[in-house]
Amino acid sequence: MEKVLRVLNDLERRGFITRYAIGGATAAMFYSEPILTYDLDVFIFLHPPQGKLISLAPLYDHLKSQGYKDKGEHIVIEGVPVQLIPAYNALVAEAVEQAKEVTYKKIKTRVLRLEHLERMKRRPLSKVVQKLFQAKERRRRRLARLSFPEKIRILVEMQKMAGAIRGMAHRKSPSPWKI
């Protein structure tokens, strides 16, 4: 996770994105118990487009030039599937702008605030975002077909990540399984 955050901070520092905040289940874990997730949702601001269309191509091209591969709707950064989601409405833009600054293992980052996560769950989604979430659901179904030992391996990795995230909130977390 630290390496992913370093890459995101570097993207911001280099101007590929103007601001980002972690959302989805990973952000929710900052406020609650560990939640099963297979990817990292990152909401981003891009520089205003020249025309009417927003393009992620320069961002993905840069990441690919650094050796990262795209996989479906994700770019896999340091082994973590990351979904880069441009702020697609006023609520998401507000959420990114007001995201909570946190430190994860000495690396500064931002997570969406709980009130924004809750409001975003209730809000109708744009067609583009609906397609992204449908793709995520298809991925979840594929992952559900993994062998049980592989699911346990993933669970232990998630426990490790969740423990570090809960540590940011100064909450004690159970130890990951030692298998």
C-alpha positions, -999 to +999 in steps of 0.1 A: +000+000+000+029+024+008+043+020-027+008+028-042+005+059-021+040+071-032+030+066-069-003+086-063+016+114-045+041+114-074+013+117-099+000+147-080+034+163-076+041+159-114+008+174-123-009+143-139-036+148-114-043+179-093-057+161-063-068+126-052-086+109-023-091+073-015-127+062-016-148+030-016-143+001+008-107+011+017-118+046+028-147+030+047-122+008+066-107+039+081-140+044+100-152+008+104-142-028+106-122-044+077-143-048+045-136-072+018-123-054-013-101-064-041-092-030-054-084+006-044-108+033-056-091+066-060-111+097-069-091+122-088-092+158-102-076+162-136-066+195-152-095+210-171-098+194-205-091+214-237-124+202-251-155+186-236-140+151-232-119+141-202-091+117-211-072+095-188-048+085-216-019+108-205-022+094-169-024+058-181+004+063-206+027+077-179+019+048-155+025+022-183+058+039-191+067+032-154+060-005-160+025-007-146-001-027-165-038-020-171-062-048-163-098-042-172-109-010-155-078-010-133-042-001-135-022-025-113+003-004-093+027-024-072+004-054-072-027-034-062-056-030-087-063+007-086-093+023-102-087+060-110-121+077-111-124+113-122-148+134-100-180+128-119-204+151-101-206+179-076-209+156-046-177+136-056-159+169-063-168+182-028-158+148-013-123+150-029-119+186-020-128+180+017-111+147+020-094+140+054-056+142+054-041+111+070-007+095+073-002+058+064+032+044+075+047+079+073+032+087+039+006+115+036-026+107+018-063+116+018-094+095+024-130+106+018-148+116+049-175+092+062-203+117+056-193+118+019-190+080+016-225+077+030-240+104+007-223+089-023-238+055-017-274+070-018-269+092-048-279+080-083-248+073-104-239+086-139-240+060-167-202+060-169-198+053-132-226+027-134-205+009-160-174+011-138-193-004-109-208-031-131-172-040-142-162-042-105-192-065-099-181-088-127-146-088-112-160-097-078-179-127-094-146-139-110-128-136-077-156-155-060-147-185-082-111-186-069-100-216-049-105-214-012-068-214-004-063-184-028-092-166-011-076-172+023-043-158+010-061-127-002-080-124+031-047-124+051-033-096+029-065-076+034-061-082+072-026-067+070-038-037+051-068-031+073-046-033+104-024-006+091-054+016+082-070+011+116-036+021+131-039+054+114-071+060+134-053+049+166-075+018+169-061-016+178-067-042+152-066-080+155-034-096+142-036-111+107-039-148+106-005-166+106-009-193+081 
